[in-house]
Amino acid sequence: MNLLDRYTNALSFRDYDDFYRHFKLNVPKNFNFAYDVVDEYARLDPEKRAMVWCDDLGEEHIFTFADIRDLSNRAANYFLSLGIKKGDRVLVILQRRYEYWTTLMALAKIGAIAIPATHMLMEKDISYRMQKAGVKMVVAVNEPELCDNILKAAKSVPCVEHLASVGTYEGFLDFNAEVAAFPAELADIPYKTERNVEDIMLIYFTSGTTGMPKMVCLSQRYTLGHIVTARFWHNCEDGGLHFTLAETGWAKASWGKLFGQWACGSALFVYDFHGKFEPDDLLNHIAKYKITTFCAPPTVYRFMIKTDLSKYDLSSIRYMMTAGEALNPEIYRQIVQKTGHKIYEGFGQTETTVVCATFPGLVDIRPGSMGKPSPLYDVQLLDDNGMPVEMGAGEICIRLREEQQGLFSGYYNDPDLTDTVKYDGYYHLGDLAYRDTDGYYWFVGRKDDIIKSSGYRIGPFEVESALMEHPAVLECAITGVPDTEGVRGQLVKATIVLAKGYEPSDALVKELQNHVKKTTAPYKYPRVVEFVPELPKTISGKIRRVEIRHGDEQKH
């Protein structure tokens, strides 16, 4: 039993065109995910499995929807006792602790706004978020370095009134002990009946590859948009067990560890691990818990293909997905070869639900393609003058509708910044793509990452994909560097992390250049090659090409 029939007009379609033209969401004006999905499942089927949680120390819990309802009610009562009310902002840094889910549902029940964040933030990052959002409370994991950074940051931000941690830590309230003291019946508060689908539920600080993080506001309306993400891309089913590998500080957790999956009636699998990612641990857990649907970034699949996958029983998996960055076709080929599973790619942003995807059963896989647009969005490719692009690359834009499902409300308290991306009737994503004759979209790169060389516009992804096919390349980033001779404007540069067993040499540079010439258009080959021990990345793991470009500009 799932609730999809309440919020969708249909769950099966003849083909993609039927899906795109006719799929609709039914969004009640007073919809609230915590009340209308979590608590409703708890009412209809109290023993329905909601989450299977385990950690790397051997602890395990299985939560029903009734458990999530009761725990979130207790937490909501606790927040109310501290004076947390509708619109108050609470910074939530809980990694993969199960308290993350009950905390988010508790805050949603009282109309407060959760700001998920990663435990990797330093004092200045935490202070910035506290000040920018006017944070009233912090709920965090009991991790000494993190808690110390929170304490230091809070001293200089007067709006922060309460600090709580999962486990005891000096200067923090003991979150679980405090919550346990409150009843599992939620207090009778006006917000229960006054709630609105446009109420802001979440704020994410985008990691961004340039500039300071922006505050993305996501409403209750946004949460139902993830039905497309979970049901039609992840292919989650009632009673299934979905595993998205993501920490809760990132929007990918909303994509794959909460909204759409629970709306579909699928349980969440959460593995709370610390330290370095180990592919063997991941694969053992997939086999042990019989994961049915699995989503991970391409980096994880890169690690997987270096592992002896024949040692693991992956037969429970029905579908594998990826997002977060474009998937190199070579990784796709090897996963299919070694597991028999295809990888269904999806594309979107913190500001959106899935925008384009290879929807299983509706869209055929073309390795390296983003797939086709979600029916929630009217996707257009526009040039620099805002005109539609028929041939070649254009900026991915979404035509705005009066009631736009699955899209952010705006940047928090910053209408001017919102107007820089929402204008002339479109939301501008800042990413470039091209559309083939069959309607498939192909990622080119961030608009700022495009290289202009000898009159050509070269996107980094295609060159990176070509390099990734060579066994010597573990990771790489393609950027443009100034042509000091003034002939080509910019030269294509490859910054490369070598795989084990390979050493930098002029001969290897030549080999890699020739490999690219044979794999893609010869004019795209990197004329400049630099070998480095690691690539600069954001906290969320995205390559900071802007930092590579800045370093090259400093050299020149």
N, C-alpha and C positions, 0 to 999 in steps of 0.2 A: 504494500500500500504506500503510495506517495501522493504528494499534493500538487503534482504538475497540472492535473486537469483543472484546478482552480485558477491557475495563472497563465495557462497557454490555451490556444484555440485548437491545437492538434499536436500529436507527437510522432506521426509517421507521414511521410511524403513520397510521392512517386519518384521524384528526382530533385536535383539541386534547384532548377528553375521553379518548381512547385514550392519548395521550401522557402526560397528567397522571396517569392511574390506573395505567399499566403500566410507564412508564420506570423503570429501576433502574440504579444504579451497582454494579459489582463491585469492591470495594476490598480488595486483599490486605493482610494484617496487617503485612507487612514492606515495603509499597510505599514507594519513594523516587523522586521524579520524575526526578532526574538519572540514576540507574542504569536505571530501568525504562521511561523514555520516550526520553531523549536517547541514552544509550548503546545502548539496544536498537535504535533506528533506525539508529545507526551500525553495528551488527552485521549487521542484516538488509539494509540498503541504504546503504552508506557514502557514495555520491555523491548521496544525496537532499538536495535544497536545503532549508536550514534558515533562512537569513537573507540578504536583500539589503540591504546597508548603504551609505549614501552621506552625504556632508556638503555644506555650502554652499561648500566650497573646491574641490570637484571630485574628492575622493577617493572611491573605490568599492571594496567588497569583496563577494564572494559566498561565503558559508560553507555547507559541507555539514554534516550531522550528525556525520560523522567529524571534521571540523575542530573543531566545538564540543566533542566528546568529548576530543580530544587537548589542546586549549587549556585546558579545565577540569581535566583531569588534571594538567597542568603547574602550574596555579595551586593546585590542591589540595596537591600536593607542596610547593609554596612555603609555603603557609599552615602546613602541618604542621612545616616546618623552623623556623618562628617560634614554635612552641608553641601554635598555634591548635588547639583540640580541640572535641569535642562540647559543645554548650551555650554556647560562647563567642560573644559578640556583636561583630559587625563592622559599623561604619557605612559604608555604600556610597553615595558621592555622585558618580555618573558620568554624569549627564545622559543623553544618548542614545548614548554611546560603546559600541561593540560589546563592550568589556571588561565591561560590566554583566552581560551574559548568561553569559559564561564564569565570571565571579566568583561569581554566584549558584549556578551549577551546581557549581562547585568547593566552595563552602561547604556545599552540600547533601550532597556526597559524603563529607564528614568529620563531618557532624552539627552544624556550627557554624550560627549564626543570623545572617542578613543583615538589616540595618536600612536599607532604602532611604531616601534623603532628597534634597531638592532643593538645588541649588547656590545658591539664593536665601537660604538661611539666614544669619543674622548670628552674630556671636561668641556672644551670649547664648543664641541658639537651639541652637547646636552644643553649647555647654557643658551646657545643660539635658539634651540627649539623651545626651551622654556620661555624665553623672552618673546620670541616671534609669535608664539601661539597663546601666550598668557596662560600657561599651564597652572592648574590649581593643585594637582596631585600627581604623584608618580607611583606606579606599581612595577616592581622590578624583581628579577631573579636575585637570589642571594649569592652574588659573585663579588668577591672583595674589591677587585679593581674597578668594576662597574659601580658598585655602591659608593666607593670613595669618590669617584668622579661625580656622581649624582650629588653627594653631600657638598662637595666643593662648589659645584655649579649653583645649587639651591641657595647657598649663602648670599649670592649676589643678585638673586631674582626674587624680589619680595612677594610676587603673586603666588609662589609655591607654598601651600599651607600644610600639606601632608606628604610624607614619604612612607611607603609600605614595601616590604620585601617578602618573597616566598621563602620562609625560614628566618631565623633570628639574625639580626645584624644591628649593631649599636647605631642609634640615631634613626632607626626605621621601626615602624609598627610591624608586628608579625601578622602578615596578611591572612594566612590560613587560620590561625588561632582566633583572630578577630572575627572573621567571616563565620566560623563554626558556632559562634555564640549567638547568632541571629537566626530567626525562624525561617523555615523553608516556604512559608506563605508570604508573598510580597505585600507590603503595606499598601493600603488603599490610597493611591495618589492620583491627582487630576490627570497626569500625563497618560494614564492608561486609556482614557477616552478622548483626550485632546490631541493625540498623536497625529502626525501628518507624513505622508509619503515623501515630502520634500525636506523633512528634517535631516540635518547633517548627522551622519552616524560615524564617519571616519574622516580623519585627515592624514594624508601621507606626505612626508617630506620627500620629494623626488631626489634620488641620488645625483642625477644630472652629470653629464660629462663636461659641462661648462657652467660657470657661475655658481652662486649660492643656491641651496635647495629651495624649491618652491613648495607651497602648501596646497596640496590637491584635496579639495572638498568632495566627498562622496556621500550621497544621500541614501535614504532607504530605497528610493526608486532604483538606484544603481544596483542594489543587491540582486533584484530579480533578473536583471540583465544577464547575470551569470548562469541562468538556466541554459542559454545558448552555449556558453563555455563548457558546462559540465555535461549536459545531455547530448548535445549534437556534435561537440568536438571530442571531449574526453570519453563520450559514450558511456557515462555512468548510468547504472541501472539500480532499481530498487533492490536493496539487500546486498549490493556489491560492497567492495572494500577498495577505496581509492587512495592512492599514495602519490602525492606531489612532494618532491624533494625541495623544500624551501623553508627558510627561517621566517618566523612570523613578523619580523621587522620590515618585510618587503611586501609590495602589493601582490606578488605572485601567491602569497598565502591566501589572499582573498579570492584569487582566481581558482586555486586548486585545493585549499584546505578548509573551506567553509561554506560559502553561500550556495553556489550551484549544486554542489555535491549533496548537501543536506536537503535542498529543495527536491532533488531527485530521489531522496530516500536512501542514498548510498552512505555507508559509514565511512569515516575518515580513518586512515592509518597514519599514526604519528610516531616517528622514531626520534627520540631526543638524545642526540649524541653530541659529544664535545671533542674538541681537538680536530685533528686532521681527518678529512673525509677518506674512508677506506672502502673501495668498491666491493671487497669480499664481504664486509659487514652488511652492506646494502643488499647484496644478492642473497645472502643467507636469510635476511628478514623477508624478502619477497617470497622466497621458497617456503619458509616456516609459516607465515601468516596467510599464504594463498592470496596475494594481492591480485585483484581482477583488472584494474586499470592503473597505469603508471605514467607520470609526467615528470620530466627532468630537463634541465638545460643541456645544450649540446656538449658542454664541458664534461658532464657526467657520462654521457655516451662515449666520449673520447676515452675516458678512463676504463669504461666497460670493455671496449674492444681490445684493450691491452691485457685483459684478464681471460683466463681459461673458463669461458662461459659454460662449457660442457659439464662442469662440476656441479651445476645448480639446476634444480627443477623449476623452470620458469613456466610450466604448462598452465598454471592458473591465470596467467596474464592473457587478457583478450585484446587489449589495445595499449600501445605505447605512444606517447605524445611528447612534443618538445616546444619550448618557447623561450624567450629571454634574449636570444640572439639568433641570427639566421643559421640554419643547419647546413653544414658542408655536405654535398652529395656523397663524398667518399665515406664519411661516417655512416650515413644512411645505408650505403651499399654493404658495408662490413657488418652492421647490426643485422640486416636482413639475412646475410650469409651465415652468421653465427647463431642467430636465435630463431630465424623463421618469421620474426615479427617485423612488420612495417612500422615506420615512425610517422605519425600524423602531425604535421607542423602547424603552428598557430602564431599569430602576430597581433600585438596590441601594445598598450602603454599603461602606466599607472592611472592615467586619466580615463581609460576605457575598459570595457570588457574585451573579449576576443573580437578583433576587427575583421581579420581574414583568417581562414583556416582550411585545412584539408579535412572536411567533414566526412567521417567514415560512412560509407554506403551512399553518399550523395556526391562526393567530389573525389575523383581519382587522384592518386598520388603522382606528382611529378617532382622527383627529388630536387630540393633546393627552392621550390616554389612555396610561397606563403599560402597558396590555395585561392579561395574565392571569398568574397565579402559575406559577413554575417547579415542576416535579414534585418537586424536592428539598425543597420547603417546604409546610407546612400553614399558609397565611396566614389570619389572622383580624383583623377590625377590632374593637377593644375600647374601651369607654368608660373614664372615670376610675375606675370601680369594678371594672374588670376583666371587665365583662359584654359579650357580643357585641352589636355594633351592627347592626341590620337596615336602618335608614333614617338617612341623614345621615352625617357624618364620624366616623371613629374612628381610634385609633392603630393603625398597621400593626404587627402582632405575628406572630411565628413560633412555632408550638407545637413545643416541644423533643421530639426523639425520642432513643431510647437511643443510636443511632449516627447523629448528625446530620451529613449530608454538606454541605460548602460553607459552613460557619459557623465563625466564629472560636472559638478555644479559651477565651478569656477575656482580661482585661487583665493584662499582665505583672506578676507579683508583687503583685497587688492584688485579692484575692478580694472585699473589701468593695465596691470599685467595680464589679466584675463582677456582684455581687448587686443592684446598682441597676438593671441592665438585664435580667438573667436571673433571673426569679422567678415563682412561681406557675405553673411549667410553660411559660413563654413567654420568648422574647427580644423585648424592647420596642425598636422602632427609633427612637421619638421623632418619627416623621413621621405626619402625618394624611392620610387618603384617604377617598374614599367609593367604594362599589361599585354599579354600575348593575344593572338587572334582568337583563342578559345576562352578568353576571360580570366586566365590565371594571372595572379600578381607575383612579381619577382622583386625581391628586396635589392636595392642598389646601395643604400647607405644613408647616414644622416646628411641633411642638406649641407651642413658645414664641413662635412668630410670629403666632398666631391673634389677630385683633382682635375685641374684644367691644364692639359699638356698638349702643345702643338695643335691647338684647335679642337682636341678631343675632350669630352667630359668622361672621366673614368671613376667609377664607383669602387670603393675598396673591397667590397665583399667578393666580387668575382675573382679578383687577383688573389685574395686570401684563400678562397676555395681551391684555386689551382695549386697554390703552395702547399696547402694542407694535404693534398694527395701524395706529396713526396714523403717518404718514410723518415727523412732527416728532420722534418719540421714538427715540433710539438705544439707551438703556438706562434702566431704572427700577427702583425698589424701593418696595414698599408696606409701610407700618408703621402702628402705632396711636400717636396722641398724646393726651395727656389733654385732655378737654373742659373748659376753664376755667369754662364756665357750669354744669357739673355736670349737664347734661341727658342726654347720650348715653353717658357713661362714657368712651369713647374716640372719637376722630374718625379716619377713614381719611386717611392722608397719603401723597402721591406725591412721591418724590424722583427727579427726572428729569434725565438727561443728554440734551441736545438734539442732533439730527442737524445736519450742516453745512447752512448756509443758513437756520437758524431762530434767532430771538432771543427771550428771555423778554419777555412782555408780559401784561397783564391779559386782553387779548382772546384770547391763546393759552391761558391758564389756563381761560377759559370754554369755549373750543372743545374742549379735552381733557376737561373735566368732562362736557360734553354728549355727547362721543363715547363715554365709558364708560357713561353712562346708557342710550344706545341699544344698546350692545353686550352689556351684562350687566344684572343686576338694578339698578334705579336707586338702591337704598339703599346700594349698594357704591361709589358714585362718590367720588373723593377730595375732601373738603371743604377740605383743605390741600394746596397744591402748592408745592414748592420746586425751583428749577432749580440744578443744581450742575455743575461742570466734570467731576467723576468721582465714582464711588461707592466707599465703603470696601469693601475686599475682603480675604479671607484670602490667604496666600501661594499657595494653590491656585486662586485666582480666584473663590471663592464670595463672594457679597455678604454683608457683615456688617451685617445689619439691626439686630443688637443695638447696634452702634456708633451707628447713626442714632438709635435709641430713646434711648440714653444721652445723646447730644447734645441731644435734645429735652427730656429730663428736666432737664438742667442749665439750659436756658433758662427752664424754668418753676419 
